[in-house]
Amino acid sequence: MSADRMSPARALARVRRDDRGVGTIEYLGVIVLAALLVTALVLGITNARYAERLEAALCEITSLGQGGCAMPSDIVRAAEDYVPPDQCIVSSTGNDSSGKLTVVVTLESGEQWAINQLGDGTYQLTRAADGSVGIGVGVGFDVSATVDNEKFGVGAYANVAAALAIGGGESFTASSAEDAMQILHAQQQDDTKDAIFGDDNAVRDGADWLNETFGGSNDNEDAEPDEWFTEGGFVATGTAGSTAITGSVEASASVEAYVGRTDRKDGTSTDYLRAEMAIDGGVTGWGPDASGNDSYINYTAEGSAGAVVEIDRDKDGNPTTFRMTSVLMGNATGEQSYSGDGGIDSDPTYTERTVSFPLETASDRALASRVLQAAGIPYYPGVTDGIDVPQAATDKLDPTALGGALFEAASTRGHIYEQEYTTSTDESGFNAEGKLGLELGLGGSSIDSTRTTTGYTYWDGSSMVDRAGCF
C-alpha cells in the first residue's frame, strides 16, 4: 500500500477539523426538516412557474397580443448547462456486512461496498467501513437466523439503544463492472495483508512476492482513489418483536445524523450534513392459508425521510456551490406466496429531489443562509455571516418568498432534478442475545442489495424533462 493511499479503516482516523470543515454535530437533529422543505419547494415552485407561463399565455390570447403579458424572466442558458453536472446512477449492486458484540456496551462494525453503473458508461466502486459504540437496554431474548430474507428462531424482545458512530471510505472509477470488482478484491486483499503483516516492511514484501509466485496478483492494491470521505454522528434505535420458529412480528424506528467531509484528488472538497428517520413493522413467516396449504405471508409497512445539505469548496477552501437533497420512501406490502419471500414483490421506491445553486456573490451566500436557517441550521462555516432572527422566523412561518428566491437562483444559475429508484435486498445472518435491563449477545449479517433507477427528470428552463441515458 502506498503511504498516501487511505483505506476505509484509515479513513476512520482522518476526520479533519480545520476551519473549512463542519465543526460540530449539534445541529443535525433538525436537518430532517430540510427534507420537507426541499420537497415542498421542488413541487411547489415548478408548479408555480407553470402557472405563471399559463397566465401569460392566456393574457396574450385574451388581449389578441396587445396586452402587457410578460413571460416569467429567464436568463438565457445553453441547453447543456441545465443538465446536472454529476453523472446519474443507472443501476447499482452492493453488500453490507456487519458484526455485533453486545456486553452492556454494544460494539458494532461493518463493511459496505457498492458498484454503480453511471450514465456515461463508466463504473464507480465505493468502499466504506464504519464502527459504533453505544448502550442498549431492554428485556427478552432472541435466537434466530435469517436466510434469504426469511427469519427462523424463537424469541421475544423490546429494547432501545443509542450509539456514536464514525465511518469513512473511498471511491474509484473503473471502465467496467469487472474492473470495479477486481479493484474491490485487491483493496480487500491489501487490507488483509496490512492487518497480518503490516504496511511497509520485509515481511510484507515477502508476502507480496509469494502471492505473485503462486499465481496471485498484487495489481490495484495501490490504486489511488478519486475521492475519500470521513463522517461521524449518532444513531438511535428502538425495536420490539417476537419470533416463533417460522415467523416473526417486528417493529422498529431509528434516527441517524452525521457530519462529514469528502476530499478529492484534485484538491476540492465537500462538507455535508445528513440525517434520516425511518420506521417499519409487520408480520412475516410461513403458515397455513385458508385451504390449509403452507404459504409465506408478508404484511409489512415502512417509511423513511432523509436530507443531505452540502457545500462544495474549491482547493483553497472557498465555498462554491450550495446543494440540498431530500429522499422520501413509503412502502406497504400485503401478499402471500407459496415460494417464500422471493415470490413477493416488496421492493420500496425512493424519490430523491435536489436543488443547487452557485455561491458566487454575497447575495448567494445570504440566500444559502436563509435556506439553512429555515431548515433549522443557524450556522455553516464560510457561508453564514450571522443570524437574521426576524428573517429566519418569517421564512419558517411563510416560506413562499424563500421558495421563490431559491427557485430563481437554482433555475437560472443552478440545477433542479428529481430521481426515482427501487431497491431490492437479500439478507442472511444470525442473532443470539438476551436482555434483562442490560444486553448480552452476538450477531452478524450480510445484506446483498441492488438499485435500479426508474426515472430521472431535471429543470430545462421551462419544465421538468427526462435525462437521457439514466434509466
SULTATA-V959140 format. One record per backbone hydrogen bond with DSSP energy under -0.5 kcal/mol. CO is the residue of the C=O (numbers start at 1). NH is the residue of the N-H. Records with the same first field share a line. If there is no record, write none. Layout:
BEGIN
CO->NH + NH
END
This chain:
BEGIN
2->5
5->7
7->11
8->12
9->12
10->13
11->14
14->16
18->21
25->28
27->30
28->31
30->33
31->34 + 35
32->35 + 36
33->37
34->38
35->39
36->40
37->41
38->42
39->43
40->44
41->45
42->46
43->47
44->48
45->49
46->50
47->51
48->52
49->53
50->54
51->55
52->56
53->57
54->58
55->59
56->60
57->61
58->62
59->63
60->65
61->64
63->66
67->69
68->70
78->81 + 82
79->82
80->83
88->90 + 119
90->453
91->117
92->451
93->115
94->449
95->113
96->447
97->111
98->445
99->109
100->443
101->103 + 107
102->441
103->105
104->106 + 136
105->103
106->134
107->101
108->132
109->99
110->130
111->97
112->128
113->95
114->116 + 126
115->93
116->118 + 124
117->90 + 91
118->121
122->118
123->174
124->116 + 126
125->172
126->114
127->170
128->112
129->168
130->110
131->166
132->108
133->164
134->106
135->162
137->160
138->437
139->158
140->435
141->156
142->433
143->154
144->431
145->152
146->429
147->150
150->147
152->145
153->245
154->143
155->243
156->141
157->241
158->139
159->239
160->137
161->237
162->135
163->235
164->133
165->233
166->131
167->231
168->129
169->229
170->127
171->226 + 227
172->125
174->123
176->180
177->181
178->182
179->183
180->184
181->185
182->186
183->187
184->188
185->189
186->190
187->191
188->192
189->193
190->194
191->195
192->196
193->197 + 198
194->198
201->205
202->206
203->207
204->208
205->209
206->210
207->211
208->212
209->213
210->214
211->216
212->215
218->221
220->223
223->225
226->265
227->171
228->263
229->169
230->261
231->167
232->259
233->165
234->257
235->163
236->255
237->161
238->253
239->159
240->251
241->157
242->249
243->155
244->246
245->153
246->286
247->244
248->284
249->242
250->282
251->240
252->280
253->238
254->278
255->236
256->276
257->234
258->274
259->232
260->272
261->230
262->270
263->228
264->267
268->264
269->313
270->262
271->311
272->260
273->309
274->258
275->307
276->256
277->305
278->254
279->303
280->252
281->301
282->250
283->299
284->248
285->297
287->295
289->292
293->289
295->287
296->337
297->285
298->300 + 335
299->283
300->333
301->281
302->331
303->279
304->329
305->277
306->327
307->275
308->325
309->273
310->323
311->271
312->320 + 321
313->269
314->317
318->314
320->359
321->312
322->357
323->310
324->355
325->308
326->353
327->306
328->351
329->304
331->302
333->300
335->298
337->296
340->343
341->344
344->346
348->423
349->330
350->352 + 421
351->328 + 353
352->419
353->326
354->417
355->324
356->415
357->322
358->360
361->365
362->366
363->367
364->368
365->369
366->370
367->371
368->372
369->373
370->374
371->375
372->377
373->376
376->378
380->383 + 384
383->385
386->388
387->389
388->392
389->393
390->394
391->395
392->396
393->397
394->398
398->401
399->403
400->404
401->405
402->406
403->407
404->408
405->409
406->410
407->411
408->412
409->413 + 414
410->414
415->356
416->459
417->354
418->457
419->352
420->454 + 455
421->350
422->452
424->450
426->448
427->149
428->446
429->146
430->444
431->144
432->442
433->142
434->440
435->140
436->438
438->436
439->104
440->434
441->102
442->432
443->100
444->430
445->98
446->428 + 448
447->96
448->426
449->94
450->424
451->92
452->422
455->420
456->467
457->418
458->465
463->460 + 465
465->458
466->468
467->470
END
